[in-house]
Amino acid sequence: MESKKVYNGKVLVAGATGRCGQWVVKRLLHYGVKVRVFSRDREKALGLFGESVEIVSGKIQSVSDVARAVKGCDAVISALGSSSYSGESSPSDVDRDGVKRLVDEAVKAGVKHFGLVSSLAVTKWYHPLNLFNGVLLKKWEAEEHVREVFSKGPLSYTIVRPGGLKDGEPLCHKLHVDTGDRLWSGWINRSDVAELLVVALWVEKAKNKTFEVVNESEKEQSGLEHYYDLLPQ
Ligand SMILES: NC(=O)c1ccc[n+]([C@@H]2O[C@H](COP(=O)([O-])OP(=O)(O)OC[C@H]3O[C@@H](n4cnc5c(N)ncnc54)[C@H](OP(=O)(O)O)[C@@H]3O)[C@@H](O)[C@H]2O)c1
């Protein structure tokens, strides 16, 4: 059975206009969850989502823009990702500092749950992807900040470390989940990463978890929340 929505809060999606972020928005709307998106490009967000979501435009580098975006939200899901070697879309600015700024402003605003799209191999400093200006190291620093801040008291987090991302519909593959950053390869649909982060809003076993995920064989899934039963408690 597909997961039933039991979440009544409003969710801010950062990186919503990206390929994974669009799926996060789609799956939140599928469950009837209220969505606000934070985008540097209002027209792009409007073109993608129309009136179905609230849009707050601003820069991830601006504390006041981020504070405005998180205000009144109950959860944040970040699908942000750097796209250039240096400058304002670099790993330092987006994958590390952008995410850290979101965390800091979210906690000040009373946000209770933080979901993050990270990556397989974030703990491996020697991984070739780090040639892209240390992107995995930057993601690791952001992860550590999420864990430190959102594990306190009633707060919670869910960090998904996907393998290589592909496009395609959700719930079409069996998944393989693991912890400890032991997987070296594998693929997963962005839509399944989105689904895992969305159901984590209301699945208790998803709280305060960091895990890797890749797909296995093609097989229709009625839901993904049972994969959280496979993670160490
Ligand atoms: N590609 C892979 O195989 C792979 C594997 C594992 C993990 N990941 C990670 O998974 C995440 C999602 O990947 P994806 O393929 O969905 O990424 P994507 O399509 O490139 O989306 C990235 C998002 O980040 C936003 N962004 C980039 N620079 C920004 C800036 N300076 N200010 C504000 N927003 C900015 C983009 O905004 P705009 O829409 O305005 O450009 C977009 O919404 C990323 O963190 C990526 O590193 C990727």
The ligand as a MOL file (V3000), in Angstrom:
LIG
                    3D

  0  0  0     0  0            999 V3000
M  V30 BEGIN CTAB
M  V30 COUNTS 48 52 0 0 0
M  V30 BEGIN ATOM
M  V30 1 N 24.0920 13.7340 -10.5300 0
M  V30 2 C 24.2910 12.6560 -9.8040 0
M  V30 3 O 24.4580 11.5280 -10.3190 0
M  V30 4 C 24.2780 12.7760 -8.3070 0
M  V30 5 C 24.5890 11.6580 -7.5240 0
M  V30 6 C 24.5010 11.7600 -6.1280 0
M  V30 7 C 24.0930 12.9570 -5.5400 0
M  V30 8 N 23.8240 14.0370 -6.3340 0 CHG=1
M  V30 9 C 23.3600 15.2720 -5.6640 0
M  V30 10 O 21.9480 15.2670 -5.6480 0
M  V30 11 C 21.4620 16.6110 -5.5640 0
M  V30 12 C 20.3720 16.8340 -6.5930 0
M  V30 13 O 20.9160 16.5920 -7.8890 0
M  V30 14 P 20.1440 17.0850 -9.2150 0
M  V30 15 O 20.6810 16.2740 -10.3270 0
M  V30 16 O 18.6940 17.1520 -8.9640 0 CHG=-1
M  V30 17 O 20.7270 18.5780 -9.3160 0
M  V30 18 P 20.2830 19.7790 -10.2690 0
M  V30 19 O 19.2590 19.3600 -11.2440 0
M  V30 20 O 21.5600 20.3830 -10.7900 0
M  V30 21 O 19.6060 20.8080 -9.2370 0
M  V30 22 C 20.3720 21.5710 -8.3520 0
M  V30 23 C 19.5080 22.6250 -7.7000 0
M  V30 24 O 20.3980 23.4820 -6.9610 0
M  V30 25 C 20.1130 24.8120 -7.3100 0
M  V30 26 N 21.2720 25.6880 -7.2610 0
M  V30 27 C 22.4830 25.5300 -7.8570 0
M  V30 28 N 23.2530 26.6030 -7.6210 0
M  V30 29 C 22.5110 27.4570 -6.8720 0
M  V30 30 C 22.7420 28.7430 -6.3190 0
M  V30 31 N 23.8900 29.3810 -6.4940 0
M  V30 32 N 21.7490 29.3110 -5.6070 0
M  V30 33 C 20.5680 28.6820 -5.4310 0
M  V30 34 N 20.2860 27.4740 -5.9310 0
M  V30 35 C 21.2550 26.8730 -6.6470 0
M  V30 36 C 19.5970 24.7700 -8.7420 0
M  V30 37 O 18.8510 25.9620 -8.9870 0
M  V30 38 P 18.4190 26.3920 -10.4780 0
M  V30 39 O 17.2550 25.5050 -10.8450 0
M  V30 40 O 18.0540 27.8280 -10.2950 0
M  V30 41 O 19.6220 26.1610 -11.3550 0
M  V30 42 C 18.7480 23.5200 -8.6890 0
M  V30 43 O 17.4930 23.8250 -8.1840 0
M  V30 44 C 22.6860 17.5060 -5.7230 0
M  V30 45 O 23.1380 17.8950 -4.4490 0
M  V30 46 C 23.7070 16.5680 -6.3590 0
M  V30 47 O 25.0320 16.9600 -6.0800 0
M  V30 48 C 23.9060 13.9660 -7.6880 0
M  V30 END ATOM
M  V30 BEGIN BOND
M  V30 1 1 1 2
M  V30 2 2 2 3
M  V30 3 1 2 4
M  V30 4 1 4 5
M  V30 5 2 4 48
M  V30 6 2 5 6
M  V30 7 1 6 7
M  V30 8 2 7 8
M  V30 9 1 8 9
M  V30 10 1 8 48
M  V30 11 1 9 10
M  V30 12 1 9 46
M  V30 13 1 10 11
M  V30 14 1 11 12
M  V30 15 1 11 44
M  V30 16 1 12 13
M  V30 17 1 13 14
M  V30 18 2 14 15
M  V30 19 1 14 16
M  V30 20 1 14 17
M  V30 21 1 17 18
M  V30 22 2 18 19
M  V30 23 1 18 20
M  V30 24 1 18 21
M  V30 25 1 21 22
M  V30 26 1 22 23
M  V30 27 1 23 24
M  V30 28 1 23 42
M  V30 29 1 24 25
M  V30 30 1 25 26
M  V30 31 1 25 36
M  V30 32 1 26 27
M  V30 33 1 26 35
M  V30 34 2 27 28
M  V30 35 1 28 29
M  V30 36 1 29 30
M  V30 37 2 29 35
M  V30 38 1 30 31
M  V30 39 2 30 32
M  V30 40 1 32 33
M  V30 41 2 33 34
M  V30 42 1 34 35
M  V30 43 1 36 37
M  V30 44 1 36 42
M  V30 45 1 37 38
M  V30 46 2 38 39
M  V30 47 1 38 40
M  V30 48 1 38 41
M  V30 49 1 42 43
M  V30 50 1 44 45
M  V30 51 1 44 46
M  V30 52 1 46 47
M  V30 END BOND
M  V30 END CTAB
M  END
